[in-house]
Amino acid sequence: MNILMIIIVGAIAGWVAGLIVKGDGFGLLGNIVVGIVGAFIGGYVLTALGVVTTGTLGFFVTSVIGAVLLLVIVGVIRKLLR
């Protein structure tokens, strides 16, 4: 998958994850970062569970799952630090 596709899918996945978690939002650049980091987290978690995804749709679903996990973890940390 080329870098432009990763950025686009990452941005959309981060945005969708933000809608699911109902956060304050991180803007376009933040959503891209959340989506891409989420892809790594989702890939690790799904692989550990024995789930394999392929293609752009699989990458998107994996990114959303990972981004949701990331946003939940960030939210918990923010609440603990208050």
LUMKOL-157404 format. One record per residue (C-alpha): residue in one letter; x, y, z. Coordinates in steps of 0.5 Angstrom, whole numbers, plus 500, padded with zeros to 3 digits. Layout:
<pts>
aXYZ...
</pts>
This chain:
<pts>
m500500500n503507498i504512503l499517500m494511501i496510508i495517510i488518507v486511510g489513517a486520517i479517516a480511521g482517526w476521524v471515525a475513531g474520534l466519532i466512536v469515542k466522542g473525544d474533543g478531536f485532534g484536527l486533521l493532523g492529529n487524526i492522521v497520527v491517531g489513525i496511523v498509530g492505531a494501525f500499529i496497535g490494531g495490527y498488534v492486538l488483532t495478530a495476538l488474537g489470531v485475526v488476519t485482515t487484508g487489503t485496504l478495507g482490512f487496513f481501515v478496520t484494523s486502524v479504526i480498532g487500534a485508534v479507538l483503543l488508543l483514544v480510550i487509553v489516552g482518555v483514561i490517562r487524561k482522567l487519571l492526571r486530573
</pts>
